[in-house]
Amino acid sequence: MYQVIKNYRDNEALRHSFNELAGKTFGLDFEDWYQNGFWGDNYNPYSIVIDGKVVANVSVNKTDMLIDGEIKHLLQLGTVMTDEEYRNQGLSRMIMEQIDADYAGKVDGIYLFGNDSVVEFYPRFGFVKGEEYLYSKKVSLTGESQLEQIIMDKPVVWKQLTDAMQRSVFHGSMDMVHNNELIMFYVSKFMQENVYYHKTTDTYVIAEIEENSLLIHNVFSSTITALDEVIKLFGKDITEVTLGFAPMECESYDVVNYHEEDCTFFIKGKALEVVAEEKLRIPSLAHA
């Protein structure tokens, strides 16, 4: 009988085996995230280990969200993978059953993003398809950019950003809290050149710029609460803005149903029904 192993983050042999499977499956490696001190208690792989080797996994991510002024305790399931040699043996089902046993009645909701090839699998565990929404608008700005690009490649700038997260007063309508390490997974690895800072207002913006289009993933500011004030900092070259989250003030935005290619949003728990009801979105940097 196979056994589900969890809480092994500091077990070097199992962690490396987990990374090996993640590399083969997704091209991901979590080792630098661990070594840089960002792999905390919020991320917990549930794995089946055979002869010291991780052969199947579903990771549990604690992603508490501030929704309508109230914190909801949510989980996201991710890094779902099975070694080719061990597929079609019910290993993912075994892990899902263990997660259910551990968290039933203890959280407000669970969500995940599954590729379209497994849409029949998750409903067996009480998940239903959810809906998300995308906010964008055209803008006409003046002046030059007032932002400094911060290259996120060393501990001193990582600490400056995480400190800014702690003092931020800016919030979206659905805002991840208590999980800075997931955001740092992005900015310390794939998005090292996507962080901008405005010293006068003590504002960090995680964003992508492509020609005249701006995609804002998140904002951390100790002084600014209005998103339009943040957008103005990018200057006249920006003519279109898309958000990776649902804004507090949404009247000026075009809103459309959002569905990533080959990706289905699944939810379980009444707390997550608000995403469709209020036209919200799981923040883009809260995907794991």
Phi, psi and omega in degrees: 000125179289154180237140177274124179255136180220175178054044182246020183312319185267006174273106189300317183295315180290323179297318179293324177294319175301314180296324179296316179292321178296324178293316180293326186273314188238354187073026182251151173220123184266002189295316180294325175301318178293310184295331179277000174087015184262346179278094182259200185285349181289336184248117186225104175292135170254114189231151167260127185243127178237122181053043178078007184244130175287119184246346178205149185203144163224121181267142176258126180242121175281115182230072177301141181236138171271111183233122180053039176079004182236136179278126176251133181272107185242158172238144169243133175263135182204187183047047180278118186203149175221132176303140184307323184292340187242016180285159178063032176241009178078018183290319178296321177299317179299318179293316180300321178295323178293318178297316176304314181296323183284328190243357180304124179077002184253350179228164181277339180181160178228139178221165177199165175240109182252146177289158191295346181284348183238029183294341179273346186283309189291327176302338177296342181249020175089007179276146174233158178292136178251177178232142174235166184227148182245133182249132178208164176195157172277146180225155175231101186253166178232162175080174179270163176299138179253013188255146175258130176282128180252119179277119189269069187236011181206157186304324185296320180281331175297317181293321178300319179290315181295326174297319179295325177301321183292328184260005185292140175250359180276137178216145168273180180290334175224107193234124178291135178232160175065022180214060178295333185294331178291319176297321179291336174302319180287306191286338179271352182240286190268342188237040182296337182254019185244023180244130182235148185226139174241108190294320185301321181257003183051059185235125171256139176231127173262114191207159174242135179241125176229107186055246183260007183256138181239126174248114180262118179273320181196159179226136174231111183222138177271356184229329186264130175246344182263125183296324179301328177293326176291314182301321181301331183295342182276346172083180194292342182289341181273126179240349180217137182234132173237144184249142174268017180205171176267127184282160175292316178254112189244003187299328185273002186257149167278136184237126179228154174297136187245130178215113178291149179298134179054044181209127178242133180272120180245142179227155172215126181114138185298329182300332183272352176295339180295337180301314178284319184298322183253011179054060181255187179207139169297124182308141186300331179268010173257014175271133179229000000 
